[in-house]
Amino acid sequence: MSIFVDLWQSIGTVFGSFDPISFAIMALVSVGAGFMMTGMGSIVTATFGALIIFALANFARAALTAKDAQGIARSDWHDFLAMPMHTLAVYALVFGVFIAIIYGLRSLARR
């Protein structure tokens, strides 16, 4: 049971610091990935792709508002390399759940 409490606290920590624009990017990427899935067998591929697109969108957002895009790229890359595996797992879990919900709703709407 402790692992679930730890996971829930990690979700609150990771997504508690998000601003509304980051949530909007996350929602758009999740909806897009959910609509592009061909079946539940491709949830891992869709989640991995969504995480990459989310990272690129956040980088583009930061690069457009900053003067030093190269410094932002270097900083983001070092932050990614220093990211704990637990945090990456939390991102993957949340994106995977959102994508699966969107795909399930899309499948229900098609019936």
C-alpha distances in whole Angstrom, upper triangle without the diagonal:
4,5,5,7,9,10,11,13,14,16,17,19,20,22,22,25,27,30,31,33,30,28,32,32,28,29,32,31,28,31,33,31,30,34,35,32,34,31,27,28,29,26,25,29,29,26,27,30,29,27,31,33,30,31,35,35,34,36,39,38,38,41,43,43,43,47,45,43,44,42,39,39,39,36,34,34,33,30,29,30,28,25,22,20,17,19,21,18,17,20,20,17,19,22,21,20,23,25,24,24,28,29,28,30,33,33,33,35,38,38
4,5,5,6,9,10,11,12,14,15,16,18,20,21,23,25,29,30,32,29,28,31,31,28,29,32,31,28,31,33,31,31,34,35,33,35,32,29,29,30,26,25,29,29,25,27,30,29,26,30,32,29,30,33,34,32,34,37,36,36,39,41,41,41,44,43,41,41,39,37,37,36,34,31,32,31,28,27,27,25,22,19,18,14,17,19,16,15,19,20,17,19,22,22,21,23,26,25,26,29,30,29,31,34,34,35,37,39,40
4,5,5,6,9,10,10,12,14,15,16,18,19,22,23,27,28,30,27,25,29,28,25,26,29,28,25,28,30,28,27,31,32,30,32,29,26,26,26,23,22,25,25,22,23,26,25,23,26,28,26,26,30,31,29,31,34,34,33,36,39,38,39,42,40,39,39,37,34,34,33,31,29,29,28,25,24,24,22,19,16,15,11,14,16,13,12,16,16,14,16,19,18,18,21,23,22,23,26,27,27,29,31,32,32,35,37,37
4,5,5,6,9,10,10,12,14,15,16,17,20,22,25,26,28,25,23,26,26,23,24,27,26,23,26,28,26,25,29,30,28,30,28,24,25,25,22,21,24,24,21,22,26,24,22,26,27,25,26,29,30,28,31,33,33,33,36,38,37,38,41,40,38,39,37,34,34,34,31,29,29,29,26,24,25,24,20,18,16,13,14,16,13,11,15,15,12,14,17,17,15,18,21,20,20,23,25,24,26,29,29,29,32,34,35
4,5,5,6,9,10,11,12,14,15,16,19,21,24,25,27,25,23,26,27,23,25,28,27,25,27,30,28,27,31,32,30,33,31,27,28,28,25,24,27,27,23,25,28,26,24,27,29,26,26,30,30,28,31,34,33,32,36,37,37,37,41,40,38,39,37,34,34,34,31,29,30,29,26,25,26,24,21,18,17,13,14,17,15,13,16,17,15,15,19,19,17,20,23,22,22,25,27,27,28,31,32,32,34,36,37
4,6,5,6,9,10,10,12,14,15,17,19,23,25,26,23,22,26,26,22,24,27,26,24,27,29,27,27,31,32,30,33,31,27,28,28,24,23,26,25,22,23,26,24,22,25,27,24,24,28,28,26,28,31,30,30,33,35,35,35,38,37,35,36,34,31,31,31,28,26,26,25,22,21,22,20,17,14,14,10,11,14,12,11,14,16,14,14,18,18,18,20,23,23,23,26,27,27,29,32,32,33,35,37,38
4,5,5,6,9,10,10,12,14,16,17,21,22,24,21,19,23,23,19,21,24,22,20,23,26,24,23,27,28,26,29,27,24,24,24,20,19,22,22,18,19,22,21,18,22,24,21,21,25,25,24,26,29,28,28,31,33,33,33,37,35,33,34,32,29,29,29,27,24,25,24,21,20,21,19,16,13,12,9,9,12,9,7,11,12,10,11,14,15,14,16,19,19,19,22,24,24,25,28,29,29,32,34,35
4,5,5,6,9,10,11,11,15,16,19,20,22,20,18,21,22,18,20,23,22,20,23,25,24,23,27,28,27,30,28,24,26,25,21,21,24,23,19,21,24,21,19,23,24,21,22,26,25,24,26,29,28,28,31,33,32,33,37,36,34,35,33,30,30,31,28,25,26,26,23,22,23,22,18,16,15,12,12,14,12,9,12,14,11,11,14,15,14,16,19,19,19,21,23,23,24,27,28,29,30,33,34
4,5,5,6,9,10,10,13,15,18,20,22,19,18,22,22,19,21,24,24,22,25,27,26,26,29,31,29,32,31,28,29,28,24,23,26,25,21,23,25,23,21,24,25,22,22,26,26,23,26,29,27,27,30,32,31,32,35,34,33,34,31,29,29,29,26,24,25,25,21,21,22,20,17,15,15,12,11,14,13,10,13,15,13,13,17,18,17,18,21,22,22,24,26,27,28,30,31,32,34,36,37
4,5,5,6,8,9,12,13,17,19,21,17,17,20,20,17,19,23,21,20,23,25,24,24,28,28,27,30,29,26,27,26,22,21,23,22,19,20,22,20,17,20,22,19,19,23,23,20,22,26,24,24,27,29,28,29,32,31,30,30,28,25,26,26,23,21,22,21,17,17,19,16,13,11,12,8,7,10,10,7,10,12,11,11,14,16,16,17,20,21,21,23,25,26,27,29,31,31,33,35,37
4,5,5,6,8,10,11,15,16,18,15,13,17,17,14,16,19,18,17,20,22,21,21,24,25,25,28,26,24,25,24,20,19,22,20,17,18,20,17,15,19,20,17,17,21,21,19,21,24,23,23,26,28,27,28,32,31,29,30,28,25,25,26,23,21,22,22,18,18,20,18,15,13,13,10,8,11,10,6,8,11,9,8,11,13,13,13,16,18,18,20,22,22,23,26,27,28,29,32,33
4,6,6,5,8,10,13,15,17,15,13,17,18,15,17,20,20,19,21,24,23,23,27,28,27,31,30,27,28,27,23,23,25,23,20,21,23,20,18,21,22,19,19,23,22,19,22,25,23,23,26,28,27,28,31,31,30,31,29,26,26,27,24,22,24,23,20,19,22,20,16,16,16,13,11,14,14,10,11,14,13,11,14,17,15,16,19,20,20,22,24,25,25,28,30,30,31,34,35
4,6,5,7,10,13,16,17,15,14,18,18,16,18,22,21,20,23,25,24,25,28,29,29,32,31,29,30,28,25,24,25,24,20,21,23,20,18,21,22,18,18,22,21,18,21,23,22,21,25,26,25,26,29,28,27,28,26,23,24,24,21,19,21,20,16,17,19,17,14,13,15,12,9,13,13,10,11,15,14,13,16,18,18,18,21,23,22,24,27,27,28,30,32,33,34,36,38
4,6,6,8,11,14,15,12,12,16,15,13,16,18,17,17,20,22,21,22,25,26,26,29,29,26,27,25,22,21,22,21,17,18,20,17,14,17,18,14,14,18,17,15,17,20,19,18,22,23,22,23,27,26,24,25,23,20,21,21,18,16,18,18,14,14,17,15,11,12,13,10,7,10,11,8,8,12,12,11,13,15,16,16,18,20,20,22,24,25,26,28,30,31,32,34,36
4,5,5,9,11,12,9,9,12,13,11,13,16,16,15,18,20,19,20,23,25,25,28,28,25,27,25,21,21,22,20,17,18,19,16,14,17,17,14,14,18,16,14,17,19,18,18,21,23,22,23,27,26,25,26,25,21,22,23,20,18,20,20,16,16,19,18,15,15,16,14,10,12,13,10,9,12,12,10,12,15,14,14,17,19,18,19,22,23,24,25,28,28,29,32,34
4,6,8,11,13,11,10,14,15,14,15,19,19,18,21,23,23,24,27,28,28,32,31,29,30,29,25,25,26,24,21,22,23,20,18,21,21,17,17,20,19,16,19,21,19,19,23,24,22,24,27,27,26,28,26,22,24,25,22,19,22,22,18,19,22,20,17,17,18,16,13,15,16,13,13,16,16,13,15,18,18,17,20,22,21,22,25,26,26,28,31,31,32,34,36
4,7,10,12,10,10,14,14,14,16,19,19,19,22,23,23,25,27,29,29,33,32,30,32,30,26,26,27,25,21,22,23,20,18,20,20,16,16,19,17,14,17,19,16,16,19,21,19,20,24,24,23,24,22,19,21,22,18,17,20,20,16,17,20,18,16,17,18,17,13,15,17,14,13,17,18,15,17,20,20,19,21,24,23,24,27,28,28,30,32,33,33,36,38
4,7,8,6,7,10,11,10,12,15,15,16,18,20,20,22,24,25,26,30,30,28,30,27,24,24,24,22,19,20,20,17,15,17,17,13,13,16,14,11,14,16,14,14,18,18,17,19,22,23,21,23,22,18,20,21,18,16,19,20,16,17,20,19,16,18,19,18,14,15,17,14,12,16,17,14,14,18,18,16,19,22,21,21,24,26,25,27,30,30,31,33,35
4,6,5,7,9,10,11,13,15,16,17,19,20,21,23,25,26,27,31,31,30,32,29,26,26,27,24,21,22,22,19,17,19,18,14,15,17,14,12,15,16,13,13,17,17,15,17,21,22,21,23,22,19,20,22,20,18,21,22,19,19,23,22,20,21,23,21,18,19,21,18,16,19,20,17,17,21,20,18,20,23,22,22,25,27,26,27,30,31,31,33,36
4,5,5,6,9,10,10,12,14,15,16,18,20,21,22,24,26,29,30,29,31,28,26,26,26,23,21,22,22,18,18,19,18,14,16,17,14,12,16,16,13,15,18,17,16,19,23,24,23,25,24,21,22,25,22,20,23,25,21,22,25,25,22,24,25,24,20,21,22,19,17,20,20,17,16,20,20,17,19,22,21,20,23,25,24,25,28,29,28,30,33
4,5,5,6,9,10,10,12,14,15,16,18,20,21,22,24,28,29,28,30,27,25,25,25,22,20,21,20,16,16,17,15,12,13,14,11,9,13,13,10,12,15,14,13,16,20,21,19,22,22,18,20,22,20,18,21,23,20,20,24,24,22,24,25,24,20,20,22,19,17,19,20,17,16,20,20,17,19,22,21,20,23,25,24,24,28,29,28,30,33
4,5,5,6,9,10,11,12,14,15,16,18,20,21,23,26,27,26,27,25,22,22,22,19,17,18,17,14,13,14,12,9,10,12,9,7,11,12,9,11,14,15,14,17,20,21,19,21,21,17,18,20,18,15,18,20,17,17,21,21,18,20,21,20,16,16,18,16,13,16,17,14,13,17,17,15,16,20,19,18,21,24,23,24,27,28,27,30,32
4,5,5,6,9,10,10,12,14,15,16,18,20,21,25,25,24,26,23,20,21,21,18,16,18,17,13,13,15,14,10,13,14,12,11,14,15,13,15,18,18,18,20,24,25,23,25,24,21,21,24,22,19,21,23,20,19,23,23,20,21,21,20,17,17,18,15,12,15,16,12,12,15,15,12,14,17,16,16,19,21,20,21,24,25,24,27,30
4,5,5,6,9,10,10,12,14,15,16,18,20,24,25,24,26,23,21,22,21,18,17,18,17,13,14,16,13,10,13,14,11,11,15,14,12,15,18,17,17,20,24,25,22,25,25,21,22,25,23,20,23,25,22,21,25,25,22,24,24,23,20,19,21,18,15,17,18,14,13,16,16,13,14,18,17,15,18,20,19,19,23,24,23,25,28
4,5,5,6,8,10,11,12,14,15,16,18,22,23,23,24,21,19,19,19,16,14,16,14,10,11,12,9,7,10,11,7,8,12,11,10,13,15,15,16,18,22,22,20,22,22,19,19,22,20,17,20,22,19,18,22,23,20,22,22,22,18,17,19,17,14,15,17,14,12,15,16,13,13,17,17,15,18,20,20,20,23,24,24,25,29
4,6,5,6,9,10,11,12,14,15,17,20,21,20,22,19,16,17,16,13,12,13,12,9,9,11,9,6,10,12,9,10,13,14,13,15,18,18,19,21,25,25,22,24,24,20,20,23,21,18,20,22,19,17,21,22,19,20,20,19,16,15,16,14,10,12,13,10,8,12,12,9,10,14,14,13,15,18,17,18,21,22,22,24,27
4,6,5,6,8,10,10,12,14,16,19,20,19,21,19,16,17,17,14,13,15,14,10,12,14,12,10,13,15,12,13,16,17,15,18,21,20,21,24,27,28,25,27,27,24,23,26,25,21,23,26,23,21,25,25,22,23,23,22,19,18,18,16,13,14,14,11,9,12,12,8,9,13,12,10,13,15,14,15,18,19,19,21,24
4,5,5,6,9,10,11,12,14,18,19,19,21,18,16,18,17,13,13,15,13,10,12,13,10,9,13,13,11,12,16,15,14,18,19,19,20,23,26,27,24,26,27,23,23,26,25,21,23,26,24,22,25,26,24,25,24,24,21,19,20,18,15,16,17,14,11,14,14,11,10,14,14,11,13,16,15,15,18,20,19,20,24
4,6,5,6,8,10,11,12,16,17,17,19,16,14,15,13,10,10,11,9,6,8,10,7,7,10,11,9,11,14,14,14,17,19,19,21,23,26,26,23,25,25,22,21,24,23,19,21,23,21,19,22,24,21,23,22,21,19,17,17,16,13,13,14,12,9,11,13,10,9,13,13,11,13,16,16,15,18,20,20,21,24
4,5,5,6,9,10,11,14,15,14,16,14,11,13,13,9,8,11,10,7,9,12,10,9,13,14,13,14,17,18,17,20,22,22,24,26,29,29,26,28,28,25,24,26,25,22,23,25,23,20,24,25,21,22,21,20,18,16,16,15,12,11,12,10,7,8,9,6,5,9,9,8,10,13,13,13,15,17,17,19,22
4,5,5,6,9,10,14,15,15,17,15,13,15,15,11,11,14,12,10,13,15,12,12,16,16,15,17,20,19,19,22,24,24,25,28,31,31,28,30,31,27,26,29,28,25,26,29,26,24,27,28,25,26,25,24,22,20,20,18,15,15,15,13,10,11,11,8,7,10,9,6,8,11,10,10,13,15,14,16,19
4,5,5,6,9,12,14,15,17,14,13,15,13,9,11,13,10,8,12,13,10,11,15,15,13,16,19,18,18,22,23,23,25,27,30,30,27,29,30,26,25,28,28,24,25,28,26,24,27,28,25,27,25,25,23,20,21,20,17,16,17,15,12,13,14,11,8,12,12,9,10,13,13,11,14,17,16,16,20
4,5,5,6,10,11,12,13,10,9,11,9,6,7,10,8,6,10,11,10,11,14,15,14,17,19,19,20,23,24,24,26,28,31,31,27,29,30,26,25,27,27,23,24,27,25,22,25,27,24,25,23,23,21,18,18,18,15,13,14,13,9,10,12,9,6,9,11,8,8,12,13,11,14,16,16,17,20
4,6,6,9,10,10,12,10,9,11,11,8,9,12,11,9,13,15,13,14,17,18,17,19,22,22,23,25,27,27,29,31,34,34,31,32,33,30,28,31,30,26,27,30,28,25,28,29,26,26,24,24,22,20,19,18,16,14,14,13,10,9,10,8,5,7,8,5,5,8,9,8,10,13,13,14,16
4,6,8,10,11,14,12,11,14,13,10,12,15,13,12,15,17,15,16,19,20,18,21,24,23,24,27,28,28,30,32,35,35,32,33,35,31,30,33,32,29,29,32,30,27,30,32,29,30,28,27,26,23,23,22,19,18,18,17,14,13,14,12,8,10,11,7,6,10,10,7,9,12,12,12,15
4,6,9,11,12,10,10,13,11,8,11,13,11,11,14,15,13,15,18,18,18,21,23,22,24,26,27,28,30,32,35,34,31,32,33,30,28,31,31,28,28,31,29,26,29,31,28,29,27,27,25,22,22,22,19,17,18,18,14,13,15,13,10,11,13,10,9,12,13,10,12,15,15,14,17
4,6,7,9,6,7,10,9,7,10,12,11,11,15,16,15,17,20,20,20,23,25,25,26,29,30,30,32,34,37,36,33,34,35,32,30,32,32,29,28,31,30,26,29,31,28,28,26,26,25,22,21,21,19,16,17,17,13,12,13,13,9,9,12,10,7,10,12,10,10,14,15,14,16
4,7,8,7,9,12,11,10,13,15,14,15,18,19,18,20,23,23,24,26,28,28,29,32,33,34,36,38,40,40,36,37,38,35,33,35,36,32,31,34,33,30,32,34,31,31,28,28,28,25,23,24,22,19,19,20,17,15,16,16,12,12,14,12,9,11,13,11,10,14,15,13,15
4,5,6,8,11,11,10,13,15,15,16,18,20,20,21,24,25,25,27,29,30,31,34,35,35,38,39,42,41,38,39,40,37,34,37,36,33,32,35,33,30,32,33,30,30,27,27,27,24,22,23,21,18,18,18,16,13,14,15,11,10,12,12,8,10,13,11,9,13,15,13,15
4,5,5,9,10,10,11,14,15,15,17,19,20,21,23,25,25,27,29,30,31,33,34,35,37,39,42,41,37,38,39,36,34,36,35,31,31,33,31,28,30,31,28,28,24,24,24,21,19,20,19,15,15,16,14,11,11,13,10,7,11,11,8,9,12,12,10,13,16,15,16
4,6,8,9,10,11,13,14,15,17,19,20,21,23,25,26,27,29,30,32,34,35,36,38,40,42,41,37,38,39,36,33,35,35,31,30,33,31,28,29,31,28,27,24,24,24,21,19,20,19,16,16,17,15,12,14,15,12,10,14,14,11,13,16,15,14,17,19,18,19
4,6,5,6,9,10,11,12,14,16,16,18,20,21,22,24,26,27,28,30,31,32,35,36,39,37,34,34,35,32,30,32,32,28,27,30,28,25,26,28,25,25,22,23,22,19,18,19,17,14,15,16,13,11,13,14,11,10,14,13,11,13,16,15,14,18,19,18,20
4,6,5,6,8,10,10,12,14,15,16,18,20,20,22,24,25,26,28,30,31,33,34,37,36,33,33,34,31,29,30,30,26,26,28,26,23,24,26,23,23,20,20,19,16,15,15,14,11,11,12,10,7,9,10,8,7,11,11,9,11,14,14,14,17,19,19,20
4,5,5,6,9,10,11,12,14,15,17,18,20,21,23,24,26,27,28,30,32,33,36,34,31,31,32,29,26,28,28,24,23,25,23,20,21,23,20,20,17,17,17,14,12,14,13,9,10,12,10,7,11,12,10,10,14,14,13,15,18,18,18,21,23,22,24
4,5,5,6,8,10,11,12,14,16,17,18,20,21,22,24,26,27,28,31,32,34,33,29,29,30,27,25,27,27,23,22,25,23,20,21,23,21,21,18,19,19,15,15,16,14,11,13,14,11,10,13,14,11,12,15,15,13,16,19,18,18,22,23,22,25
4,6,5,6,9,10,10,12,14,15,16,18,20,21,22,24,25,26,29,30,33,32,28,29,30,27,24,26,26,23,22,25,23,20,22,24,21,22,19,20,19,15,15,16,13,10,12,13,9,8,11,11,8,9,13,12,11,14,16,15,16,19,20,20,22
4,5,5,6,9,10,10,12,14,15,16,18,20,21,22,24,25,27,28,31,30,27,27,28,25,23,25,24,20,20,22,20,17,19,21,18,18,16,16,15,12,11,12,9,6,9,9,6,5,9,9,7,9,12,12,12,15,17,17,18,20,22,22,24
4,5,5,6,9,10,11,13,14,16,17,18,20,21,23,24,26,27,30,28,25,25,26,23,20,22,22,18,17,20,18,15,17,19,16,17,14,16,14,11,11,13,10,7,11,12,9,9,12,13,11,13,16,16,15,18,20,20,21,24,25,25,28
4,5,5,6,8,10,11,12,14,15,16,18,20,21,22,25,26,28,27,23,24,25,22,19,22,22,18,18,20,19,16,18,21,18,19,17,19,17,14,14,15,12,10,13,14,10,11,14,14,11,14,16,15,15,18,20,19,20,23,24,24,27
4,5,5,6,8,10,10,12,14,15,16,18,20,21,23,24,27,26,23,24,24,21,19,22,21,17,18,20,19,16,19,20,18,19,17,18,16,13,14,14,10,9,12,11,7,9,12,11,9,12,14,13,14,17,18,17,19,22,22,23,26
4,6,5,6,9,10,11,12,14,15,17,18,20,21,22,25,24,21,21,22,19,17,19,18,14,14,17,15,12,15,17,14,15,14,15,12,9,11,11,8,7,11,10,7,10,13,12,11,14,16,16,17,19,21,21,22,25,26,26,29
4,5,5,6,9,10,11,12,14,15,16,18,20,21,23,22,18,19,20,17,14,17,17,13,13,16,15,12,14,17,15,17,16,17,15,12,14,15,11,11,14,14,11,13,16,15,14,17,19,18,19,22,23,23,25,27,28,28,31
4,5,5,6,9,10,10,12,14,15,16,18,20,22,21,18,19,20,17,15,18,18,14,15,18,17,14,17,19,17,20,19,20,17,14,16,16,13,13,16,15,12,14,17,15,14,17,19,17,18,21,22,21,23,26,26,26,30
4,5,5,6,9,10,11,12,14,15,17,18,21,21,18,19,19,16,15,17,17,13,14,17,15,13,16,18,15,18,17,18,15,13,15,14,10,11,14,13,10,13,15,13,13,17,18,17,18,21,22,21,24,26,26,27,30
4,5,5,6,9,10,11,12,14,16,16,19,18,15,16,16,13,11,14,13,9,10,13,12,10,13,15,13,16,16,17,14,12,14,14,11,12,15,14,12,15,18,16,16,20,21,20,21,25,25,25,27,30,30,31,34
4,5,5,6,9,10,10,12,14,15,18,16,13,14,15,12,10,13,14,10,11,15,14,12,15,17,16,19,19,20,17,15,18,18,15,15,19,18,15,18,20,19,18,22,23,21,23,26,26,26,28,31,30,31,34
4,5,5,6,9,10,11,13,14,17,17,14,16,17,13,12,16,15,12,14,17,16,14,18,20,18,21,21,22,19,17,19,19,15,16,19,17,15,18,20,18,17,21,22,20,22,25,25,24,27,29,29,30,33
4,5,5,6,9,10,11,12,16,15,12,15,15,11,11,14,13,10,12,15,13,12,16,17,16,19,19,20,16,15,18,17,14,16,19,17,15,18,20,18,19,22,23,22,24,27,27,26,29,31,31,32,35
4,5,5,6,9,10,10,13,12,9,11,11,8,7,11,10,8,10,13,12,11,15,16,16,19,20,21,18,17,20,19,16,18,21,20,18,21,23,22,21,25,26,25,26,30,30,29,32,34,34,35,38
4,5,5,6,9,10,12,12,9,12,13,10,9,13,13,11,13,16,16,15,18,20,19,23,24,25,21,20,23,22,19,20,24,22,20,23,25,23,22,26,27,25,27,30,30,29,32,34,33,34,38
4,6,5,7,9,12,13,10,14,14,11,12,15,14,12,15,18,16,16,20,21,20,23,24,25,21,20,23,22,19,21,23,21,20,23,25,22,22,26,27,25,27,30,29,29,32,34,33,34,38
4,6,5,6,10,10,8,11,11,7,9,12,11,10,13,15,14,15,18,19,18,22,23,24,20,20,23,22,19,22,24,23,21,25,26,24,25,28,29,27,30,33,32,32,35,37,36,38,41
4,5,5,7,7,5,8,9,6,8,11,11,10,13,15,15,16,19,20,20,24,25,26,23,22,26,25,22,24,27,25,24,27,29,27,27,31,31,30,31,35,34,34,37,39,38,39,43
4,6,8,9,8,11,12,10,12,15,15,14,17,19,19,19,22,24,23,27,28,29,26,25,28,27,24,26,29,27,25,28,30,27,27,31,32,30,32,35,34,33,37,39,37,39,42
4,7,9,9,13,13,10,13,16,15,14,18,19,19,20,23,24,23,27,29,29,26,25,29,27,24,27,29,27,26,29,31,28,29,33,33,31,33,36,35,35,38,40,39,40,44
4,6,6,10,9,8,11,13,12,13,16,17,17,19,22,22,22,26,28,29,26,25,29,28,25,28,30,29,27,31,32,30,31,35,35,33,36,39,38,38,41,43,42,43,47
4,6,9,9,9,12,14,14,15,17,19,19,21,23,24,25,28,31,32,29,28,32,31,28,31,34,32,31,34,36,34,34,38,38,37,39,42,41,41,44,46,45,46,50
4,5,5,6,9,10,11,12,14,16,16,18,20,21,22,26,28,30,27,26,30,30,27,29,32,31,30,33,35,33,34,37,38,37,38,42,42,41,44,46,45,46,50
4,5,5,6,9,10,10,12,14,15,16,18,20,21,24,26,28,25,24,28,28,25,26,30,29,27,30,32,31,31,34,35,34,35,39,39,38,41,43,42,43,47
4,5,5,6,9,10,11,12,14,15,17,18,20,24,25,28,25,24,28,28,25,27,30,30,28,31,33,32,32,35,37,35,37,40,40,40,42,45,44,45,48
4,5,5,6,8,10,11,12,14,15,16,18,22,24,26,23,23,27,27,24,26,30,29,28,31,33,32,32,36,37,36,37,41,41,40,43,45,45,46,49
4,5,5,6,8,10,10,12,14,15,16,20,22,24,21,20,24,24,21,23,26,26,24,27,30,28,29,32,33,32,34,37,37,37,40,42,41,43,46
4,5,5,6,9,10,10,12,14,15,19,21,23,20,19,22,23,20,22,25,25,23,26,29,28,27,31,32,31,33,36,36,36,38,41,41,41,45
4,6,5,6,9,10,11,12,14,18,20,22,20,19,23,24,21,23,26,26,25,28,30,30,30,33,35,34,35,38,39,38,41,43,43,44,47
4,5,5,6,9,10,11,12,16,18,20,18,17,21,21,19,22,25,24,24,27,29,28,29,32,33,33,34,37,38,38,40,42,43,44,47
4,5,5,6,9,10,10,14,16,18,15,14,18,18,16,18,21,21,20,23,25,25,25,28,30,29,30,33,34,34,36,39,39,40,43
4,5,5,6,9,10,13,15,18,15,14,18,19,17,18,22,22,21,23,26,26,26,28,30,30,31,34,35,35,37,39,40,41,43
4,5,5,6,9,12,14,17,15,14,18,19,18,19,23,23,22,25,27,27,28,30,32,32,33,36,37,37,39,42,42,43,46
4,5,5,6,10,12,14,12,12,16,16,15,17,20,20,20,22,25,25,25,28,30,30,31,34,35,35,37,39,40,41,44
4,5,5,9,10,13,10,9,13,14,13,14,17,18,17,19,22,22,23,25,27,27,28,31,32,32,34,37,37,38,41
4,6,8,10,13,12,11,14,16,15,16,19,20,20,22,24,25,25,28,30,30,31,33,35,35,37,39,40,41,44
4,6,9,12,10,11,14,15,15,17,19,20,21,22,25,26,26,28,30,31,32,34,36,36,38,40,41,42,45
4,6,8,7,7,10,11,11,13,16,16,17,19,21,22,23,25,27,27,29,31,32,33,35,37,38,39,41
4,5,5,7,9,10,11,13,14,16,17,19,20,22,23,25,26,28,29,30,32,33,35,37,38,39,41
4,5,5,6,9,10,10,12,14,15,16,18,20,21,22,24,26,26,28,30,31,32,34,36,37,39
4,5,5,6,9,10,10,12,14,15,16,18,20,21,23,24,25,27,29,30,31,33,35,36,38
4,5,5,6,9,10,11,12,14,15,17,18,20,21,23,24,26,27,29,30,32,33,35,37
4,5,5,6,9,10,11,12,14,15,16,18,20,21,22,24,26,27,28,30,31,33,35
4,5,5,6,9,10,10,12,14,15,16,18,20,21,22,24,25,26,28,30,31,33
4,5,5,6,8,10,11,12,14,15,17,18,20,21,23,24,26,27,29,30,32
4,6,5,6,8,10,11,12,14,16,17,18,20,21,22,24,26,27,29,31
4,6,5,6,8,10,10,12,14,15,16,18,20,21,22,24,25,27,29
4,6,5,6,9,10,10,12,14,15,16,18,20,21,22,24,26,27
4,5,5,6,9,10,11,12,14,15,17,18,20,21,23,25,26
4,5,5,6,8,10,11,12,14,15,16,18,20,21,23,25
4,6,5,6,9,10,10,12,14,15,16,18,20,21,23
4,5,5,6,9,10,10,12,14,15,16,18,20,21
4,5,5,6,9,10,11,12,14,15,17,19,20
4,5,5,6,8,10,10,12,14,15,17,19
4,5,5,6,9,10,10,12,14,15,17
4,5,5,6,9,10,10,12,14,16
4,5,5,6,9,10,11,12,15
4,5,5,6,9,10,11,13
4,5,5,6,9,10,11
4,5,5,6,9,10
4,5,5,6,9
4,5,5,7
4,5,5
4,6
4
